[in-house]
């Protein structure tokens, strides 16, 4: 396992998701990557019942599965006030949630997943994810992992160069939003800046990034008031027809 970054892919105007996935897959193969199976990441959200009547945000439990860790269930508990707690358990956690219907109710209409082909290229693992919600296509999400590094600050330029060479789009020099410097509260009740890009990377970081991206897709659907068959959150982008290469090749753990 190494550092992983998620990158939404801008949808070209007039192109279908299946067409773009096929294009990107062929592009990877032409660059020398090898097909290495399929992957799936899904997310189901449970909200607390009954909801508060005093305007206080209700609690939510986001349950995610990642095919890279088939024996684990990931959960992110959202207090509704910005505080999140991540939890890793075995698959029996799913059964536990089904027995808590008096406390939490599944929002099945917002169940979302990213699935597709998995490729390997040297020390990189690239996954081409087709994002769907209630079987409606919402966009393309690229996952790229650099297996030789565990701290983003040490390898972001390598990952960024690979993304630009593969996607043929401009990727900001700034760290991705998930890794941006954050203000945290210390045990002494004091605020301090925390540079997440200097942290040792963990599997839960991948899951949290997926939740961040899935939440963006859900918000887009909510704003537009419908589950349309195409995603509108992406902007058109010109794609070169020729490849461009720019990079070398039952125990529960709780974390806040």
N, C-alpha and C positions, 0 to 999 in steps of 0.2 A: 504494500500500500504506500502511496505517496500523496503529494499535494494534488488536490482536484479543484478545478474551476469550471463553473457553468457559464455558458455564453448563449443567449437567445440568438437565433439566426434571422436576419432581416428577410422577410418574404418578398421575392421579386414580384412585381405586378403581373397579374395574369397567369401565374404559375401555381400549380397545385402542390400540396405538401408531399404527395407521393413522388411527383416529378423531381422536386428538390432533393428529397432523400436519396433517390436513385442517382442524381447528378453528383451529390457529395460522396456517396459510396464509391462510384466509379472514379472520382477524382482521387480519393484516398488510395484505391488500388493502383492507380496509375503512378502514384508517388512512391509505391513500394510497400504499402501497408498490407497486412494480411487479415482476412476475416477471421474473427475469433468468437463466434457464437452470437447469442442474443442477450439482451438485458431488459430489466423492468424495474421501475421505481414507481410505487403508487402511494397515494395519501387519502385517508378518510378522516373527516373531522367530526368530532362529537362535541355538542354544546351542553352546558349545564342546564338542568330543568328543576324547578321552573326558573325562568329568567328574572333577574332583579327588577323591581318596579320603581326604584328610586333613581334610575338613570345610570347606575353603576354598571359598567360592562360585565357581561357574564364570562365565566370561565370556559375555556375550550381545550380539548385534548386532541391533538393531531397525531394520528397513528400512521406510520410509514413503514414500508418494506422495501428493501434493496436486494436485488438478486445476487449481488456480490456477497451478501451475508444472509444466506437462506435460513439459518437457524435463529436469527434474531428479529425482534420487532422493536422498532424505534418509536419513541413517543416524545412529543414536545408539549408540555403543559403550559398554556397561556393564561395568565391571571386576568387578562383584560386591561391591565394597567401598564403593560410594557415589560413586565417581568416574565421570563420564561425559564422553565426547568426542563432539561432533557433527561430522558430515561432510556436505558437499554435493557430489554428482557428477552426471554425466549418466546416461542410462538403461543404459549398458553395465555399471554397477555391479551390476545385477540378474543379468546373465550371469556376472559374476565370482563372485557368491555361489553360483551353481549349480555352479561348478567347484571349490568349496572344501568339498565334502562330507566330505573326510577330516578337516577341521578344524572345520566348523560344520554342524549338522543343523537343518533347519527344524522348528519346532513347529507343524505345519499345523493341529492341532486348536485352536490359540489365534489363528489368523488372524482379524483383526477389522477392521471398516470402519464408517465413518459416511458415509451418502449421502442426498441429498434435494434439495429445491428451494432456489434461491438468489434472494433478493429485494434490491432496492435502495430506500432511502428517504432522500432528500437525501444527506448525507455518510455514511450508514450502509449497510453491507452485512450482511444477516442471512441465515444459513443454517440451515435446519431439518433436522438430521441424525437419521436413523433408524440406530441402532447395532445391528449384527448380528455374531454370531460363529458360524461354521459354519452360516450361514443361520438361526440362531435369534435372534429379537429380544431385545435386552438393555436398551434404553432410548432416550431422546431427548436429543440433545446439541445445544444452540443455540450457534452461533458468531456473534458480533457484532463487526464491524470499524468503527472510526471513521476514515475516510480522511484527515481533516484534522489528525491528530495523530500524532506518532511517539514520544511519551513518556507512559506511562500516568498518571504523577502529575499531568499537566496536564489530563487529560480523563476520569479515572475517574468523577467525579460525573456527567458527561454520559452516559457509557456505562451507569452504574448506573441513572440516571433512565430511560433508554430501556428497559433490561431490565425495570424495575419496571412501566413503563407498558404494555409489550408483554406481558410474562408475567403481570402482575397478581399477583406474589408479592413478598415482602419480600427484598431483596438487601442483605447486610451492607455497612456503610460501610467495613469493612476491605478492603484490597486482596486480590484472589484469591490463593489459596495459592501459585501459581506465582511471583507477584510479591512475596511476603513477604520481609522483610529476612532475609538469609542470613549465616552465618558462613563466610568463605572464608580460604584460606591464601595469603599473599602470597609473592612470589618470595624473600623473606628468611626464609621459614619461620614467619612470625608470623600469628596469627589476627586478622581484623578483620571488622567488620560491613559488609555490602554491601547497599545499598537498590536492588534490581533494578527497582523501579517508576520509578527515575530514569534507567534505561538507555535508549539509543536502540533502538527496536524493530526486530527483524530477522525475516525469514521463518522462520528456524529456531526462533524463539520460539513460533510457531504450532504447528509440528510437535512441539515438546517438550510443549506443553500437551495436544495430542492423545494423546501417549504417556502422560502422567500420567493422563488420564481413561480411556484404554483399559486401563491397568494396574489401575485401580480396578474396572472391569467384570470383568476377568479374575480378580481376587482374589475377587470376589463369587461367581463360578462355582466357583472352587476351594474356597471355604469351604462351599458348599452341595453340592458333589460331583456336580453334574449340569448339563447344558445344557438348562435348562427353556425353554419357549417364551415366557415372560414375564419381565420384569426385576423383581426384588424389592428393588433397592437404593434405590428412591425411596419417598417418603412421600406419602400422599394429600394433595391440596390442593384447596381450593374455587376454582372459576373463575367469574368474573363473566361473564354472558351479553352484556354490553355493552362495547365497546372503551373503553379508558382511555388517553389519550395523555399522556405525561409528559416528552417531550423534543422539542426542535426538530430542527424538522427540520434433453571430457575433462579440464578444469581442475578440480582438487579443492581445496576450501577446508576447512580443519580449524579448529574452534573448540572450546575447552574450556569 
